Protein backbone atom coordinates (compact mmCIF):
# COMPACT_ATOMS: atom_id res chain seq x y z
CA UNK A 1 0.00 0.00 0.00
CA UNK A 2 2.81 2.41 0.82
CA UNK A 3 4.48 1.76 -2.51
CA UNK A 4 1.28 2.42 -4.38
CA UNK A 5 0.95 5.84 -2.70
CA UNK A 6 4.59 6.67 -3.48
CA UNK A 7 4.10 5.61 -7.13
CA UNK A 8 0.85 7.60 -7.38
CA UNK A 9 2.55 10.74 -5.98
CA UNK A 10 5.51 10.26 -8.38
CA UNK A 11 3.15 9.92 -11.37
CA UNK A 12 1.20 13.03 -10.35
CA UNK A 13 4.39 15.07 -9.89
CA UNK A 14 5.79 13.95 -13.24
CA UNK A 15 2.53 14.79 -14.98
CA UNK A 16 2.38 18.20 -13.27
CA UNK A 17 5.95 19.14 -14.17
CA UNK A 18 5.55 18.12 -17.79
CA UNK A 19 2.38 20.24 -18.11
CA UNK A 20 4.16 23.38 -16.83
CA UNK A 21 6.82 23.71 -19.54
CA UNK A 22 6.81 26.42 -22.20
CA UNK A 23 6.23 25.35 -25.75
CA UNK A 24 8.82 27.56 -27.48
CA UNK A 25 7.47 26.69 -30.93
CA UNK A 26 4.04 28.06 -29.97
CA UNK A 27 5.58 31.21 -28.48
CA UNK A 28 7.69 31.79 -31.62
CA UNK A 29 4.61 31.34 -33.81
CA UNK A 30 2.92 34.41 -32.31
CA UNK A 31 3.25 37.32 -34.69
CA UNK A 32 3.04 40.91 -33.60
CA UNK A 33 2.26 43.36 -36.41
CA UNK A 34 5.05 45.87 -37.06
CA UNK A 35 2.61 48.78 -36.95
CA UNK A 36 0.90 47.58 -33.75
CA UNK A 37 0.99 49.42 -30.43
CA UNK A 38 4.02 49.14 -28.15
CA UNK A 39 1.81 49.00 -25.06
CA UNK A 40 -1.92 48.48 -24.45
CA UNK A 41 -3.57 49.40 -21.16
CA UNK A 42 -7.22 48.79 -20.30
CA UNK A 43 -9.21 50.68 -17.68
CA UNK A 44 -6.46 53.28 -17.42
CA UNK A 45 -6.20 56.59 -15.60
CA UNK A 46 -3.33 59.02 -16.22
CA UNK A 47 -2.66 62.06 -14.06
CA UNK A 48 -0.71 65.06 -15.41
CA UNK A 49 0.85 67.40 -12.89
CA UNK A 50 2.74 70.66 -12.93
CA UNK A 51 4.81 71.83 -9.95
CA UNK A 52 3.35 69.03 -7.83
CA UNK A 53 -0.28 69.92 -8.59
CA UNK A 54 -2.56 67.66 -10.62
CA UNK A 55 -3.73 69.67 -13.62
CA UNK A 56 -5.47 67.02 -15.73
CA UNK A 57 -6.76 63.47 -15.44
CA UNK A 58 -7.34 61.24 -18.47
CA UNK A 59 -9.41 58.07 -18.21
CA UNK A 60 -10.09 55.66 -21.06
CA UNK A 61 -11.33 52.12 -21.52
CA UNK A 62 -8.34 51.30 -23.74
CA UNK A 63 -5.10 53.20 -24.23
CA UNK A 64 -2.69 52.15 -26.98
CA UNK A 65 0.75 53.76 -26.99
CA UNK A 66 2.82 53.91 -30.18
CA UNK A 67 6.52 54.81 -30.24
CA UNK A 68 8.85 55.13 -33.20
CA UNK A 69 8.58 57.56 -36.09
CA UNK A 70 5.01 58.66 -35.29
CA UNK A 71 4.67 58.62 -31.47
CA UNK A 72 1.09 58.91 -30.30
CA UNK A 73 -1.40 57.57 -27.81
CA UNK A 74 -4.79 56.32 -29.02
CA UNK A 75 -7.72 56.34 -26.56
CA UNK A 76 -10.86 54.32 -27.28
CA UNK A 77 -13.95 52.85 -25.67
CA UNK A 78 -14.82 56.15 -23.99
CA UNK A 79 -12.54 58.98 -22.91
CA UNK A 80 -12.82 61.41 -20.00
CA UNK A 81 -10.49 64.39 -19.57
CA UNK A 82 -10.88 66.39 -16.34
CA UNK A 83 -9.28 69.82 -15.87
CA UNK A 84 -8.36 70.88 -12.33
CA UNK A 85 -7.91 74.40 -10.95
CA UNK A 86 -4.87 75.41 -8.90
CA UNK A 87 -6.80 74.59 -5.71
CA UNK A 88 -7.47 71.01 -6.89
CA UNK A 89 -11.13 71.43 -7.83
CA UNK A 90 -12.47 69.96 -11.07
CA UNK A 91 -13.43 72.92 -13.25
CA UNK A 92 -14.17 71.20 -16.55
CA UNK A 93 -14.94 67.68 -17.77
CA UNK A 94 -14.67 66.59 -21.37
CA UNK A 95 -15.99 63.22 -22.58
CA UNK A 96 -15.83 61.56 -25.99
CA UNK A 97 -15.93 58.14 -27.61
CA UNK A 98 -12.28 58.23 -28.72
CA UNK A 99 -9.21 60.43 -28.84
CA UNK A 100 -5.54 60.81 -29.77
CA UNK A 101 -2.68 62.38 -27.84
CA UNK A 102 0.12 63.72 -30.05
CA UNK A 103 3.09 64.46 -27.76
CA UNK A 104 5.29 66.02 -30.50
CA UNK A 105 2.56 68.62 -31.10
CA UNK A 106 1.59 68.83 -27.40
CA UNK A 107 -2.10 68.42 -28.19
CA UNK A 108 -5.01 66.05 -27.80
CA UNK A 109 -7.89 65.58 -30.21
CA UNK A 110 -11.16 63.88 -29.26
CA UNK A 111 -13.86 62.69 -31.64
CA UNK A 112 -17.40 61.32 -31.66
CA UNK A 113 -20.04 62.50 -29.21
CA UNK A 114 -17.83 65.12 -27.58
CA UNK A 115 -19.39 66.78 -24.51
CA UNK A 116 -17.56 69.41 -22.44
CA UNK A 117 -19.14 70.72 -19.23
CA UNK A 118 -17.54 73.65 -17.41
CA UNK A 119 -17.72 74.62 -13.71
CA UNK A 120 -20.82 76.80 -14.34
CA UNK A 121 -22.71 73.84 -15.82
CA UNK A 122 -22.56 75.13 -19.39
CA UNK A 123 -22.37 72.27 -21.86
CA UNK A 124 -20.66 72.15 -25.24
CA UNK A 125 -21.59 69.39 -27.69
CA UNK A 126 -19.71 68.72 -30.94
CA UNK A 127 -18.16 65.88 -32.93
CA UNK A 128 -14.50 66.93 -32.70
CA UNK A 129 -12.47 69.07 -30.31
CA UNK A 130 -8.74 69.80 -30.07
CA UNK A 131 -6.95 70.73 -26.84
CA UNK A 132 -3.61 72.54 -27.22
CA UNK A 133 -1.71 72.10 -23.97
CA UNK A 134 0.85 74.83 -24.76
CA UNK A 135 -1.75 77.57 -25.15
CA UNK A 136 -4.26 76.11 -22.69
CA UNK A 137 -7.05 76.38 -25.27
CA UNK A 138 -9.63 74.13 -26.93
CA UNK A 139 -11.06 74.68 -30.39
CA UNK A 140 -13.07 73.14 -33.22
CA UNK A 141 -14.26 74.05 -36.70
CA UNK A 142 -17.18 71.59 -36.50
CA UNK A 143 -20.80 72.48 -35.68
CA UNK A 144 -21.30 73.20 -31.97
CA UNK A 145 -24.18 73.43 -29.52
CA UNK A 146 -23.66 75.29 -26.24
CA UNK A 147 -26.39 74.85 -23.63
CA UNK A 148 -26.48 77.47 -20.91
CA UNK A 149 -28.94 78.14 -18.11
CA UNK A 150 -31.46 80.09 -20.20
CA UNK A 151 -30.42 79.56 -23.80
CA UNK A 152 -28.95 77.31 -26.45
CA UNK A 153 -26.37 78.64 -28.88
CA UNK A 154 -25.62 76.90 -32.16
CA UNK A 155 -22.65 77.76 -34.30
CA UNK A 156 -19.94 76.62 -36.66
CA UNK A 157 -16.72 76.46 -34.65
CA UNK A 158 -15.57 77.43 -31.17
CA UNK A 159 -12.46 78.80 -29.45
CA UNK A 160 -12.19 78.58 -25.65
CA UNK A 161 -9.92 78.48 -22.64
CA UNK A 162 -9.17 74.86 -21.66
CA UNK A 163 -11.68 74.98 -18.78
CA UNK A 164 -14.27 76.66 -21.06
CA UNK A 165 -14.67 79.52 -18.58
CA UNK A 166 -14.44 81.90 -21.57
CA UNK A 167 -15.34 80.93 -25.10
CA UNK A 168 -16.27 82.32 -28.48
CA UNK A 169 -18.76 80.55 -30.72
CA UNK A 170 -18.18 81.27 -34.40
CA UNK A 171 -21.00 81.75 -36.93
CA UNK A 172 -23.59 81.97 -34.17
CA UNK A 173 -27.24 81.07 -34.60
CA UNK A 174 -29.88 80.95 -31.87
CA UNK A 175 -31.15 83.32 -29.20
CA UNK A 176 -29.07 84.60 -26.30
CA UNK A 177 -30.90 85.96 -23.25
CA UNK A 178 -29.10 88.50 -21.09
CA UNK A 179 -30.28 89.01 -17.53
CA UNK A 180 -29.32 91.63 -14.97
CA UNK A 181 -25.57 91.54 -14.43
CA UNK A 182 -24.85 89.38 -17.48
CA UNK A 183 -22.36 90.60 -19.98
CA UNK A 184 -21.71 89.38 -23.47
CA UNK A 185 -18.27 89.80 -24.96
CA UNK A 186 -18.26 91.20 -28.45
CA UNK A 187 -18.03 88.44 -31.06
CA UNK A 188 -17.58 88.58 -34.76
CA UNK A 189 -20.31 86.72 -36.57
CA UNK A 190 -19.41 85.72 -40.10
CA UNK A 191 -21.68 84.24 -42.70
C-alpha positions in Angstrom: 0.0 0.0 0.0 2.8 2.4 0.8 4.5 1.8 -2.5 1.3 2.4 -4.4 1.0 5.8 -2.7 4.6 6.7 -3.5 4.1 5.6 -7.1 0.8 7.6 -7.4 2.6 10.7 -6.0 5.5 10.3 -8.4 3.2 9.9 -11.4 1.2 13.0 -10.4 4.4 15.1 -9.9 5.8 13.9 -13.2 2.5 14.8 -15.0 2.4 18.2 -13.3 5.9 19.1 -14.2 5.6 18.1 -17.8 2.4 20.2 -18.1 4.2 23.4 -16.8 6.8 23.7 -19.5 6.8 26.4 -22.2 6.2 25.4 -25.8 8.8 27.6 -27.5 7.5 26.7 -30.9 4.0 28.1 -30.0 5.6 31.2 -28.5 7.7 31.8 -31.6 4.6 31.3 -33.8 2.9 34.4 -32.3 3.2 37.3 -34.7 3.0 40.9 -33.6 2.3 43.4 -36.4 5.1 45.9 -37.1 2.6 48.8 -36.9 0.9 47.6 -33.8 1.0 49.4 -30.4 4.0 49.1 -28.1 1.8 49.0 -25.1 -1.9 48.5 -24.4 -3.6 49.4 -21.2 -7.2 48.8 -20.3 -9.2 50.7 -17.7 -6.5 53.3 -17.4 -6.2 56.6 -15.6 -3.3 59.0 -16.2 -2.7 62.1 -14.1 -0.7 65.1 -15.4 0.9 67.4 -12.9 2.7 70.7 -12.9 4.8 71.8 -10.0 3.4 69.0 -7.8 -0.3 69.9 -8.6 -2.6 67.7 -10.6 -3.7 69.7 -13.6 -5.5 67.0 -15.7 -6.8 63.5 -15.4 -7.3 61.2 -18.5 -9.4 58.1 -18.2 -10.1 55.7 -21.1 -11.3 52.1 -21.5 -8.3 51.3 -23.7 -5.1 53.2 -24.2 -2.7 52.2 -27.0 0.7 53.8 -27.0 2.8 53.9 -30.2 6.5 54.8 -30.2 8.9 55.1 -33.2 8.6 57.6 -36.1 5.0 58.7 -35.3 4.7 58.6 -31.5 1.1 58.9 -30.3 -1.4 57.6 -27.8 -4.8 56.3 -29.0 -7.7 56.3 -26.6 -10.9 54.3 -27.3 -13.9 52.8 -25.7 -14.8 56.1 -24.0 -12.5 59.0 -22.9 -12.8 61.4 -20.0 -10.5 64.4 -19.6 -10.9 66.4 -16.3 -9.3 69.8 -15.9 -8.4 70.9 -12.3 -7.9 74.4 -11.0 -4.9 75.4 -8.9 -6.8 74.6 -5.7 -7.5 71.0 -6.9 -11.1 71.4 -7.8 -12.5 70.0 -11.1 -13.4 72.9 -13.2 -14.2 71.2 -16.5 -14.9 67.7 -17.8 -14.7 66.6 -21.4 -16.0 63.2 -22.6 -15.8 61.6 -26.0 -15.9 58.1 -27.6 -12.3 58.2 -28.7 -9.2 60.4 -28.8 -5.5 60.8 -29.8 -2.7 62.4 -27.8 0.1 63.7 -30.1 3.1 64.5 -27.8 5.3 66.0 -30.5 2.6 68.6 -31.1 1.6 68.8 -27.4 -2.1 68.4 -28.2 -5.0 66.0 -27.8 -7.9 65.6 -30.2 -11.2 63.9 -29.3 -13.9 62.7 -31.6 -17.4 61.3 -31.7 -20.0 62.5 -29.2 -17.8 65.1 -27.6 -19.4 66.8 -24.5 -17.6 69.4 -22.4 -19.1 70.7 -19.2 -17.5 73.6 -17.4 -17.7 74.6 -13.7 -20.8 76.8 -14.3 -22.7 73.8 -15.8 -22.6 75.1 -19.4 -22.4 72.3 -21.9 -20.7 72.1 -25.2 -21.6 69.4 -27.7 -19.7 68.7 -30.9 -18.2 65.9 -32.9 -14.5 66.9 -32.7 -12.5 69.1 -30.3 -8.7 69.8 -30.1 -6.9 70.7 -26.8 -3.6 72.5 -27.2 -1.7 72.1 -24.0 0.8 74.8 -24.8 -1.7 77.6 -25.2 -4.3 76.1 -22.7 -7.1 76.4 -25.3 -9.6 74.1 -26.9 -11.1 74.7 -30.4 -13.1 73.1 -33.2 -14.3 74.0 -36.7 -17.2 71.6 -36.5 -20.8 72.5 -35.7 -21.3 73.2 -32.0 -24.2 73.4 -29.5 -23.7 75.3 -26.2 -26.4 74.9 -23.6 -26.5 77.5 -20.9 -28.9 78.1 -18.1 -31.5 80.1 -20.2 -30.4 79.6 -23.8 -28.9 77.3 -26.4 -26.4 78.6 -28.9 -25.6 76.9 -32.2 -22.6 77.8 -34.3 -19.9 76.6 -36.7 -16.7 76.5 -34.7 -15.6 77.4 -31.2 -12.5 78.8 -29.5 -12.2 78.6 -25.7 -9.9 78.5 -22.6 -9.2 74.9 -21.7 -11.7 75.0 -18.8 -14.3 76.7 -21.1 -14.7 79.5 -18.6 -14.4 81.9 -21.6 -15.3 80.9 -25.1 -16.3 82.3 -28.5 -18.8 80.5 -30.7 -18.2 81.3 -34.4 -21.0 81.7 -36.9 -23.6 82.0 -34.2 -27.2 81.1 -34.6 -29.9 81.0 -31.9 -31.1 83.3 -29.2 -29.1 84.6 -26.3 -30.9 86.0 -23.3 -29.1 88.5 -21.1 -30.3 89.0 -17.5 -29.3 91.6 -15.0 -25.6 91.5 -14.4 -24.9 89.4 -17.5 -22.4 90.6 -20.0 -21.7 89.4 -23.5 -18.3 89.8 -25.0 -18.3 91.2 -28.5 -18.0 88.4 -31.1 -17.6 88.6 -34.8 -20.3 86.7 -36.6 -19.4 85.7 -40.1 -21.7 84.2 -42.7 
